[in-house]
Amino acid sequence: MIIELKKAQAPREVVAQILEYAAWANELSEDDIVAIAANYMGFASDQAELLVNSRFLETFEVESRPKLKSRIRLFIAAESIPPSVSRVSRFLRIQHSIDISCIAFSVFETGSNEILITTETLVGHEETNSLKTSSSKWSRDKPVRQVVWEAVQEFVASDPCRTFAPKDIAEVILKRYPNFNRSTINCQITSDCVNHSSRGHYPGGEDRYWRIAKGSFRLVQPTDILDPSCEISPS
């Protein structure tokens, strides 16, 4: 993932900039990416692979790190995206299958000094040929969100406070759909999790889950906003 962040209005040349970064990233090997990450996080070079993997699993709450650079996603983020930028980006996305998105954001500060950020995706919902190919593993009509939701309901059964982990839901889904892309399960749970700190990265979510701890969730309850406590039964 490559993000080009601009304050105020994105200049016209931002598209050329992000394509140049993409060309550079495309030449990196997986070892190169791990080395860059290790250097950024201050890890010793002789333990780079182990420490980067550990940090990845902890941060994204997954069981294994996916293959790096299997897909490059480009994001242009700015307070204002002019038509000259969105038009070219949309052309690259639709006609040339480049996975590029344009996101406009606004920053607000409340009276209690809290920072609030709102976003609007101007380019990014259009489907590209490459995305159609990458999703070929899942060819059924039922949306991924619905598959995950039904699996969660099956797992918790009649106990709305029963906790679950993404791996629990994956086991339920893979029994029914062996070719399901399990990497999308964690993303979908995060998108639909009311109090997950990374929810904003997955727009369009529904209020279905409540995060208990890292890798541990339950169904959201009507009282969660007022009282986040809930008697938790073992999973």
Buried (B, 14 or more C-beta within 10 A) or exposed (E): EBEBEBEEBBBEEBBEBBBEBBEEBEEBEEEEBBBBBBEEEEBEEEEBBEBBEEBBBEEBBBEEBEEBEEEBEBBBBBEEBBEEBBEBBBBBBBEEBBBBBBBBBEEEEEEEEEEEEEEEBBBBEEEBEBEEEBEEEBEEEEEBBEBBBBBBBEBBEEEEBBBBBBBBBBEBBBEEBEEBBBEBBBBBBBBBBBBBEBBEEBEEBEEBBBBBEEBBBBBBBEEBEEEBEBEEEEB
